[in-house]
Amino acid sequence: MAMKPKATTIRVSVTTRDRIAALAKKAGEPMTAIIDQAIREMERKQRWQHVAEQMEQTRREDPQAWADYLAESELVQGGPPRSTRIAPEWEGLITFPEERDEGDPGRDLAR
């Protein structure tokens, strides 16, 4: 038989309690589930912030390791897309101004 986890009480303002209750009602979850979810999200956010800080430190302090990371990342993920401004199925059908040769009018999307 599974035992219920121990519980405790924490003090929060009435406003905070009401906000948690409103979120719980909207989600159809108990208030504790909303609080647990908020804590998991904060932990995830802090973990990724730490990763970003470590990456920035590597980029700054060890350019060779950073270059190796970028090269390996490109091997795994492939090169950057030609353009991130359009959907893949439109790729090659539109020539953007920065991609045109001198004298090539390209396709004018404004018409």
DSSP file with accessible surface (Angstrom, degrees, kcal/mol):
  #  RESIDUE AA STRUCTURE BP1 BP2  ACC     N-H-->O    O-->H-N    N-H-->O    O-->H-N    TCO  KAPPA ALPHA  PHI   PSI    X-CA   Y-CA   Z-CA
    1    1 A M              0   0  235      0, 0.0     2,-0.2     0, 0.0     0, 0.0   0.000 360.0 360.0 360.0 126.5    0.0    0.0    0.0
    2    2 A A        -     0   0  100      1,-0.1     2,-0.3     0, 0.0     0, 0.0  -0.514 360.0-134.7 -74.4 137.7    1.5    3.4   -1.1
    3    3 A M        -     0   0  175     -2,-0.2     3,-0.1     1,-0.0    -1,-0.1  -0.718  19.5-114.2 -92.4 144.0    1.9    5.9    1.6
    4    4 A K        -     0   0  192     -2,-0.3     3,-0.1     1,-0.1    -1,-0.0  -0.524  38.1-106.6 -70.1 140.1    0.9    9.5    1.1
    5    5 A P        -     0   0  118      0, 0.0    -1,-0.1     0, 0.0     2,-0.0  -0.362  42.3 -97.2 -64.4 150.0    3.8   11.9    1.1
    6    6 A K        -     0   0  211     -3,-0.1     2,-0.3     1,-0.0    -3,-0.0  -0.334  42.6-151.4 -65.1 149.5    4.1   14.0    4.2
    7    7 A A        -     0   0  101     -3,-0.1     2,-0.3    -2,-0.0    -1,-0.0  -0.850  14.6-177.7-121.9 159.5    2.6   17.5    3.9
    8    8 A T        -     0   0  128     -2,-0.3     2,-0.4     2,-0.0     0, 0.0  -0.855  26.1-109.0-143.3 178.4    3.4   20.8    5.5
    9    9 A T        -     0   0  127     -2,-0.3     2,-0.4     2,-0.0    -2,-0.0  -0.923  25.2-169.4-116.2 139.4    2.0   24.3    5.5
   10   10 A I        -     0   0  114     -2,-0.4     2,-0.5     2,-0.0    -2,-0.0  -0.945  24.0-119.5-124.0 150.9    3.7   27.3    3.9
   11   11 A R        +     0   0  245     -2,-0.4     2,-0.3     0, 0.0    -2,-0.0  -0.768  39.4 161.0 -91.0 129.3    2.7   30.9    4.3
   12   12 A V        -     0   0   71     -2,-0.5    -2,-0.0     0, 0.0     0, 0.0  -0.949  44.2 -91.8-136.4 160.6    1.7   32.8    1.2
   13   13 A S     >  -     0   0   61     -2,-0.3     4,-2.6     1,-0.1     5,-0.2  -0.272  35.4-114.2 -68.0 159.8   -0.2   36.0    0.7
   14   14 A V  H  > S+     0   0   89      1,-0.2     4,-2.8     2,-0.2     5,-0.2   0.905 118.9  55.5 -60.9 -38.5   -4.0   35.7    0.2
   15   15 A T  H  > S+     0   0   96      2,-0.2     4,-2.3     1,-0.2    -1,-0.2   0.931 108.4  46.7 -61.1 -45.4   -3.4   37.1   -3.3
   16   16 A T  H  > S+     0   0   50      2,-0.2     4,-2.6     1,-0.2     5,-0.2   0.931 112.0  50.7 -63.9 -43.8   -0.9   34.4   -4.2
   17   17 A R  H  X S+     0   0  119     -4,-2.6     4,-2.7     1,-0.2    -2,-0.2   0.933 111.0  49.0 -59.5 -42.3   -3.2   31.7   -2.7
   18   18 A D  H  X S+     0   0   80     -4,-2.8     4,-2.4     1,-0.2    -1,-0.2   0.881 110.2  50.7 -66.5 -37.7   -6.1   33.0   -4.9
   19   19 A R  H  X S+     0   0  170     -4,-2.3     4,-2.3     2,-0.2    -1,-0.2   0.918 111.7  47.5 -65.3 -42.7   -3.9   33.1   -8.0
   20   20 A I  H  X S+     0   0   27     -4,-2.6     4,-2.7     1,-0.2    -2,-0.2   0.929 111.9  50.7 -63.5 -43.2   -2.9   29.4   -7.4
   21   21 A A  H  X S+     0   0   37     -4,-2.7     4,-2.6    -5,-0.2    -2,-0.2   0.908 109.9  49.8 -62.0 -40.8   -6.5   28.5   -6.8
   22   22 A A  H  X S+     0   0   62     -4,-2.4     4,-2.4     2,-0.2    -1,-0.2   0.923 112.5  47.0 -65.4 -42.6   -7.6   30.1  -10.0
   23   23 A L  H  X S+     0   0  100     -4,-2.3     4,-2.2     1,-0.2    -2,-0.2   0.910 112.7  50.0 -63.3 -42.2   -4.9   28.4  -12.0
   24   24 A A  H  X>S+     0   0    6     -4,-2.7     5,-2.2     2,-0.2     4,-1.3   0.917 110.9  48.6 -63.7 -42.9   -5.8   25.1  -10.4
   25   25 A K  H  <5S+     0   0  182     -4,-2.6     3,-0.4     1,-0.2    -2,-0.2   0.936 112.1  48.6 -62.9 -45.4   -9.4   25.5  -11.1
   26   26 A K  H  <5S+     0   0  190     -4,-2.4    -1,-0.2     1,-0.2    -2,-0.2   0.878 117.5  41.4 -62.7 -38.0   -8.7   26.4  -14.8
   27   27 A A  H  <5S-     0   0   59     -4,-2.2    -1,-0.2    -5,-0.2    -2,-0.2   0.588 106.1-126.2 -84.9 -13.1   -6.4   23.3  -15.2
   28   28 A G  T  <5S+     0   0   64     -4,-1.3    -3,-0.2    -3,-0.4    -4,-0.1   0.854  70.6 122.0  69.0  32.4   -8.7   21.0  -13.2
   29   29 A E      < -     0   0  101     -5,-2.2    -1,-0.3    -6,-0.2    -2,-0.1  -0.861  70.0 -96.3-121.9 159.3   -5.7   20.1  -10.9
   30   30 A P    >>  -     0   0   77      0, 0.0     4,-1.5     0, 0.0     3,-0.5  -0.364  38.2-112.1 -69.4 156.8   -5.2   20.4   -7.2
   31   31 A M  H 3> S+     0   0   71      1,-0.2     4,-2.2     2,-0.2     5,-0.2   0.871 117.7  58.4 -57.6 -38.0   -3.3   23.5   -6.0
   32   32 A T  H 3> S+     0   0   93      1,-0.2     4,-2.9     2,-0.2    -1,-0.2   0.869 102.1  54.2 -63.2 -33.7   -0.3   21.3   -5.0
   33   33 A A  H <> S+     0   0   25     -3,-0.5     4,-2.5     2,-0.2    -1,-0.2   0.895 107.7  50.3 -66.3 -38.0    0.0   20.1   -8.6
   34   34 A I  H  X S+     0   0   19     -4,-1.5     4,-2.3     2,-0.2    -2,-0.2   0.925 112.4  46.5 -65.1 -43.1    0.1   23.7   -9.8
   35   35 A I  H  X S+     0   0   55     -4,-2.2     4,-2.4     2,-0.2    -2,-0.2   0.937 112.2  50.5 -65.4 -44.0    2.8   24.6   -7.3
   36   36 A D  H  X S+     0   0   83     -4,-2.9     4,-2.6     1,-0.2    -2,-0.2   0.916 110.8  49.6 -59.0 -43.4    4.8   21.4   -8.2
   37   37 A Q  H  X S+     0   0  112     -4,-2.5     4,-2.5     1,-0.2    -1,-0.2   0.912 109.7  51.0 -63.3 -41.5    4.6   22.3  -11.9
   38   38 A A  H  X S+     0   0   61     -4,-2.3     4,-2.3     2,-0.2    -1,-0.2   0.905 110.9  48.9 -63.4 -39.5    5.8   25.9  -11.2
   39   39 A I  H  X S+     0   0   84     -4,-2.4     4,-2.7     2,-0.2    -2,-0.2   0.934 110.8  49.6 -66.7 -44.3    8.8   24.5   -9.2
   40   40 A R  H  X S+     0   0  146     -4,-2.6     4,-2.6     1,-0.2    -2,-0.2   0.920 111.5  49.9 -59.8 -42.3    9.7   22.1  -12.0
   41   41 A E  H  X S+     0   0   94     -4,-2.5     4,-2.7     2,-0.2    -1,-0.2   0.912 111.2  48.4 -63.4 -42.3    9.5   24.9  -14.5
   42   42 A M  H  X S+     0   0   99     -4,-2.3     4,-2.6     2,-0.2    -2,-0.2   0.917 111.7  49.6 -64.9 -41.4   11.7   27.1  -12.4
   43   43 A E  H  X S+     0   0  102     -4,-2.7     4,-2.4     2,-0.2    -2,-0.2   0.919 112.0  48.5 -62.7 -42.6   14.2   24.3  -12.0
   44   44 A R  H  X S+     0   0  102     -4,-2.6     4,-2.5     2,-0.2     5,-0.3   0.938 111.3  50.0 -62.5 -44.9   14.2   23.7  -15.7
   45   45 A K  H  X S+     0   0  135     -4,-2.7     4,-2.1     1,-0.2    -2,-0.2   0.922 112.2  47.0 -61.0 -44.6   14.7   27.4  -16.4
   46   46 A Q  H  X S+     0   0  119     -4,-2.6     4,-2.3     2,-0.2    -1,-0.2   0.892 110.3  53.4 -65.8 -38.2   17.6   27.6  -14.0
   47   47 A R  H  X S+     0   0  141     -4,-2.4     4,-2.2     1,-0.2    -2,-0.2   0.947 112.0  43.9 -62.3 -46.6   19.2   24.4  -15.4
   48   48 A W  H  X S+     0   0  146     -4,-2.5     4,-2.5     1,-0.2    -1,-0.2   0.850 110.7  55.2 -70.0 -31.4   19.1   25.8  -19.0
   49   49 A Q  H  X S+     0   0  106     -4,-2.1     4,-2.4    -5,-0.3    -1,-0.2   0.925 108.1  49.7 -64.1 -41.1   20.4   29.2  -17.8
   50   50 A H  H  X S+     0   0   98     -4,-2.3     4,-2.4     2,-0.2    -2,-0.2   0.916 110.1  50.1 -63.2 -43.3   23.3   27.4  -16.2
   51   51 A V  H  X S+     0   0   44     -4,-2.2     4,-2.6     2,-0.2    -2,-0.2   0.934 110.5  50.1 -60.2 -45.7   24.0   25.5  -19.5
   52   52 A A  H  X S+     0   0   49     -4,-2.5     4,-2.5     1,-0.2    -2,-0.2   0.908 110.5  49.9 -61.1 -40.5   23.9   28.9  -21.4
   53   53 A E  H  X S+     0   0  104     -4,-2.4     4,-2.4     2,-0.2    -1,-0.2   0.908 111.0  49.0 -64.7 -41.2   26.3   30.4  -18.9
   54   54 A Q  H  X S+     0   0   93     -4,-2.4     4,-2.4     2,-0.2    -2,-0.2   0.904 111.3  49.7 -65.0 -40.7   28.7   27.5  -19.3
   55   55 A M  H  X S+     0   0   63     -4,-2.6     4,-2.7     2,-0.2    -2,-0.2   0.921 111.3  48.7 -63.8 -43.2   28.5   27.7  -23.1
   56   56 A E  H  X S+     0   0   76     -4,-2.5     4,-2.4     2,-0.2    -2,-0.2   0.907 110.7  51.1 -63.1 -40.6   29.2   31.4  -23.0
   57   57 A Q  H  X S+     0   0   90     -4,-2.4     4,-3.1     2,-0.2     5,-0.3   0.927 111.2  47.8 -63.4 -42.9   32.2   30.8  -20.7
   58   58 A T  H  X S+     0   0   57     -4,-2.4     4,-2.6     2,-0.2     8,-0.4   0.935 111.1  50.9 -62.7 -45.4   33.6   28.2  -23.1
   59   59 A R  H  < S+     0   0  108     -4,-2.7    -2,-0.2     1,-0.2    -1,-0.2   0.920 117.9  39.4 -57.6 -42.0   33.1   30.5  -26.1
   60   60 A R  H  < S+     0   0  139     -4,-2.4    -2,-0.2    -5,-0.2    -1,-0.2   0.913 126.5  31.2 -74.5 -44.9   34.9   33.3  -24.3
   61   61 A E  H  < S+     0   0  124     -4,-3.1    -3,-0.2     1,-0.2    -2,-0.2   0.656 126.3  33.1 -96.4 -19.3   37.7   31.3  -22.5
   62   62 A D     X  +     0   0   82     -4,-2.6     4,-2.3    -5,-0.3     3,-0.2  -0.600  58.0 173.1-140.1  77.3   38.4   28.4  -24.9
   63   63 A P  H  > S+     0   0   89      0, 0.0     4,-2.6     0, 0.0     5,-0.2   0.840  81.6  54.5 -56.6 -34.1   37.9   29.4  -28.6
   64   64 A Q  H  > S+     0   0  121      2,-0.2     4,-2.5     1,-0.2     5,-0.2   0.938 109.1  46.6 -67.7 -43.6   39.3   26.1  -29.8
   65   65 A A  H  > S+     0   0   31     -3,-0.2     4,-2.4     2,-0.2    -1,-0.2   0.900 113.0  51.3 -63.5 -37.8   36.8   24.0  -27.7
   66   66 A W  H  X S+     0   0   54     -4,-2.3     4,-2.6    -8,-0.4    -2,-0.2   0.927 109.6  48.7 -65.3 -43.5   34.0   26.4  -28.9
   67   67 A A  H  X S+     0   0   47     -4,-2.6     4,-2.5     1,-0.2    -2,-0.2   0.907 111.3  50.6 -62.9 -40.6   35.0   25.9  -32.6
   68   68 A D  H  X S+     0   0   89     -4,-2.5     4,-2.6     2,-0.2     5,-0.2   0.916 110.1  50.4 -62.2 -42.3   35.1   22.1  -32.0
   69   69 A Y  H  X S+     0   0  102     -4,-2.4     4,-2.8     2,-0.2    -2,-0.2   0.933 111.2  47.8 -61.1 -46.7   31.6   22.2  -30.4
   70   70 A L  H  X S+     0   0   84     -4,-2.6     4,-2.3     2,-0.2    -2,-0.2   0.914 112.2  49.6 -63.3 -40.5   30.2   24.2  -33.4
   71   71 A A  H  X S+     0   0   56     -4,-2.5     4,-1.9     2,-0.2    -1,-0.2   0.930 113.7  45.2 -64.4 -44.3   31.8   21.8  -35.9
   72   72 A E  H  X S+     0   0  130     -4,-2.6     4,-2.2     1,-0.2     5,-0.2   0.915 111.2  53.5 -66.0 -40.0   30.4   18.8  -34.1
   73   73 A S  H  X S+     0   0   26     -4,-2.8     4,-3.1    -5,-0.2     5,-0.3   0.911 108.2  49.9 -61.2 -41.6   27.0   20.4  -33.8
   74   74 A E  H  X S+     0   0  112     -4,-2.3     4,-2.1     1,-0.2    -1,-0.2   0.891 109.2  52.4 -66.2 -36.2   26.9   21.1  -37.5
   75   75 A L  H  < S+     0   0  149     -4,-1.9    -1,-0.2     2,-0.2    -2,-0.2   0.916 116.9  38.7 -63.0 -42.0   27.8   17.5  -38.2
   76   76 A V  H  < S+     0   0  115     -4,-2.2    -2,-0.2     1,-0.2    -1,-0.2   0.933 129.7  28.1 -75.0 -46.5   24.9   16.3  -36.0
   77   77 A Q  H  < S-     0   0  155     -4,-3.1    -3,-0.2    -5,-0.2    -2,-0.2   0.591 106.3-122.5 -94.1 -13.6   22.3   18.8  -36.9
   78   78 A G     <  -     0   0   40     -4,-2.1    -1,-0.2    -5,-0.3    -2,-0.1  -0.125  45.5 -49.5  86.9 167.5   23.3   19.7  -40.4
   79   79 A G  S    S-     0   0   45      1,-0.2     3,-0.1    -4,-0.1     0, 0.0  -0.139  73.7 -77.3 -68.8 170.1   24.2   23.2  -41.6
   80   80 A P        -     0   0  108      0, 0.0    -1,-0.2     0, 0.0    -2,-0.0  -0.334  58.0 -95.9 -66.1 149.3   22.0   26.2  -41.0
   81   81 A P        -     0   0   86      0, 0.0     3,-0.2     0, 0.0    -3,-0.0  -0.307  28.8-118.9 -63.4 152.0   19.0   26.5  -43.3
   82   82 A R  S    S+     0   0  145      1,-0.3     2,-0.3    -3,-0.1     0, 0.0   0.896  97.3   1.6 -58.5 -40.6   19.4   28.7  -46.3
   83   83 A S        -     0   0   15      3,-0.1    -1,-0.3     1,-0.1     3,-0.2  -0.981  51.1-168.1-150.1 134.8   16.7   30.9  -45.0
   84   84 A T  S    S+     0   0  121     -2,-0.3    -1,-0.1    -3,-0.2    -2,-0.0   0.336  80.0  80.5-100.7   5.8   14.6   30.8  -41.9
   85   85 A R  S    S+     0   0  137      2,-0.1     2,-0.3     0, 0.0    -1,-0.1   0.579  93.2  41.4 -88.1 -12.3   12.2   33.4  -43.2
   86   86 A I  S    S-     0   0   36     -3,-0.2    -3,-0.1     2,-0.0     5,-0.1  -0.908  90.3 -92.6-133.8 163.1   10.1   31.0  -45.3
   87   87 A A    >>  -     0   0   37     -2,-0.3     3,-1.9     1,-0.1     4,-0.5  -0.420  40.4-114.1 -71.2 148.6    8.6   27.6  -45.1
   88   88 A P  G >4 S+     0   0  105      0, 0.0     3,-1.4     0, 0.0    -1,-0.1   0.837 114.0  62.2 -54.6 -36.0   10.8   24.8  -46.6
   89   89 A E  G 34 S+     0   0  140      1,-0.3    -2,-0.0     3,-0.1     0, 0.0   0.711 103.6  50.3 -67.9 -15.5    8.3   24.0  -49.4
   90   90 A W  G X> S+     0   0  134     -3,-1.9     3,-2.3     2,-0.1     4,-0.7   0.526  81.4 125.3 -93.2  -9.0    8.9   27.6  -50.7
   91   91 A E  T << S+     0   0   62     -3,-1.4     4,-0.1    -4,-0.5    -4,-0.0  -0.254  79.1  12.9 -54.9 130.4   12.6   27.2  -50.6
   92   92 A G  T 34 S+     0   0   52      2,-0.4    -1,-0.3     1,-0.1    -2,-0.1   0.279 108.8  85.9  87.0 -12.9   14.1   28.0  -54.1
   93   93 A L  T <4 S+     0   0   85     -3,-2.3     2,-0.4     1,-0.1    -2,-0.2   0.674  88.1  49.3 -91.2 -18.8   10.9   29.6  -55.4
   94   94 A I     <  -     0   0   14     -4,-0.7     2,-0.6    12,-0.0    -2,-0.4  -0.970  68.0-153.1-123.7 136.3   11.6   33.0  -54.0
   95   95 A T        -     0   0   39     -2,-0.4    12,-0.3    12,-0.2     5,-0.1  -0.942  16.7-146.0-108.4 118.9   14.8   35.0  -54.3
   96   96 A F    >>  -     0   0   17     -2,-0.6     3,-2.1     1,-0.1     4,-0.7  -0.497  25.9-109.9 -80.4 153.3   15.4   37.5  -51.5
   97   97 A P  G >4 S+     0   0   81      0, 0.0     3,-1.2     0, 0.0    -1,-0.1   0.877 118.3  54.3 -52.2 -40.7   17.1   40.8  -52.3
   98   98 A E  G 34 S+     0   0  127      1,-0.2    -3,-0.0     0, 0.0    -2,-0.0   0.666 109.0  50.0 -70.7 -12.2   20.3   39.8  -50.4
   99   99 A E  G <4 S+     0   0   60     -3,-2.1    -1,-0.2     2,-0.1     2,-0.1   0.509  88.8 107.0-100.8  -7.3   20.5   36.6  -52.5
  100  100 A R    <<  -     0   0   75     -3,-1.2     2,-0.2    -4,-0.7     3,-0.1  -0.459  66.3-128.0 -77.8 146.4   20.1   38.3  -56.0
  101  101 A D    >   -     0   0  127     -2,-0.1     3,-2.2     1,-0.1    -1,-0.1  -0.493  48.2 -77.9 -78.8 158.9   22.9   38.8  -58.5
  102  102 A E  T 3  S+     0   0  193      1,-0.3    -1,-0.1    -2,-0.2     0, 0.0  -0.322 121.5  15.5 -56.4 132.9   23.4   42.2  -59.8
  103  103 A G  T 3  S+     0   0   81      1,-0.2    -1,-0.3    -3,-0.1    -2,-0.0   0.382  93.7 121.6  84.6  -6.3   20.8   42.9  -62.5
  104  104 A D    <   -     0   0   69     -3,-2.2    -1,-0.2     1,-0.2    -4,-0.0  -0.807  45.2-165.4 -91.7 113.4   18.6   40.0  -61.4
  105  105 A P        -     0   0   95      0, 0.0    -1,-0.2     0, 0.0    -5,-0.1   0.771  22.3-166.4 -71.9 -21.5   15.2   41.4  -60.5
  106  106 A G        -     0   0   21      2,-0.1     2,-0.6     1,-0.0   -10,-0.1  -0.155  42.8 -43.4  64.6-168.7   14.1   38.2  -58.8
  107  107 A R        -     0   0  157    -12,-0.3     2,-0.8     2,-0.0   -12,-0.2  -0.872  54.5-140.9 -99.3 127.0   10.4   37.7  -57.9
  108  108 A D    >   -     0   0   79     -2,-0.6     3,-0.8     1,-0.2    -2,-0.1  -0.758  13.0-169.9 -89.5 112.4    8.7   40.6  -56.5
  109  109 A L  T 3  S+     0   0  114     -2,-0.8    -1,-0.2     1,-0.2    -2,-0.0   0.656  78.9  70.6 -77.1 -14.6    6.4   39.5  -53.7
  110  110 A A  T 3         0   0   90     -3,-0.0    -1,-0.2     0, 0.0    -2,-0.0   0.675 360.0 360.0 -77.1 -16.5    4.8   42.9  -53.4
  111  111 A R    <         0   0  228     -3,-0.8     0, 0.0     0, 0.0     0, 0.0  -0.345 360.0 360.0 -75.8 360.0    3.0   42.6  -56.7
